[in-house]
Amino acid sequence: MYKTEVHCCVRGRNLSRSRTWLPSMYSALSSGLIGRHFNLESFNITSQWMVLFRS
């Protein structure tokens, strides 16, 4: 039982870390794209991705 709790803890920590790391990396990339082109299409795609990550 103790082993399982520790395993869940580690899994949860890794998941939360990737959930914060992925959107921040994506937003950095997409903000660079928006800065270059600043077209509405890429902005819409970005907001869709951010909604996906947040849910």
C-alpha positions as CSV (number, residue, x, y, z in Angstrom):
1,M,0.0,0.0,0.0
2,Y,2.8,2.4,0.9
3,K,4.5,1.7,-2.4
4,T,1.4,2.5,-4.3
5,E,0.9,5.8,-2.6
6,V,4.5,6.9,-3.4
7,H,4.1,5.8,-7.0
8,C,0.9,7.8,-7.3
9,C,2.6,10.8,-5.7
10,V,5.5,10.6,-8.2
11,R,3.1,10.2,-11.1
12,G,1.0,13.2,-10.0
13,R,4.1,15.3,-9.6
14,N,5.4,14.4,-13.1
15,L,1.9,15.0,-14.6
16,S,1.5,18.5,-13.0
17,R,5.0,19.4,-14.0
18,S,4.4,18.5,-17.7
19,R,1.0,20.2,-17.6
20,T,2.7,23.5,-16.6
21,W,5.7,23.0,-18.8
22,L,4.0,22.1,-22.1
23,P,1.6,25.1,-22.3
24,S,4.3,27.6,-21.3
25,M,6.6,26.2,-24.0
26,Y,3.8,26.2,-26.5
27,S,2.8,29.8,-25.6
28,A,6.4,30.9,-26.0
29,L,6.6,29.3,-29.5
30,S,3.2,30.6,-30.6
31,S,3.8,34.1,-29.2
32,G,6.9,34.2,-31.4
33,L,4.8,33.1,-34.4
34,I,2.1,35.7,-33.6
35,G,4.8,38.3,-33.2
36,R,6.2,37.6,-36.7
37,H,2.9,37.2,-38.6
38,F,0.2,38.5,-36.3
39,N,-2.6,36.9,-38.3
40,L,-5.9,35.9,-36.7
41,E,-5.7,32.3,-37.7
42,S,-2.6,31.5,-35.7
43,F,-4.0,33.3,-32.7
44,N,-7.2,31.3,-32.9
45,I,-5.2,28.0,-33.0
46,T,-3.2,29.2,-30.0
47,S,-6.3,29.9,-27.9
48,Q,-7.8,26.6,-28.9
49,W,-4.6,24.8,-27.7
50,M,-4.5,26.7,-24.4
51,V,-8.2,25.8,-23.8
52,L,-7.2,22.1,-24.5
53,F,-4.4,22.2,-22.0
54,R,-6.4,24.0,-19.3
55,S,-9.3,21.5,-19.4
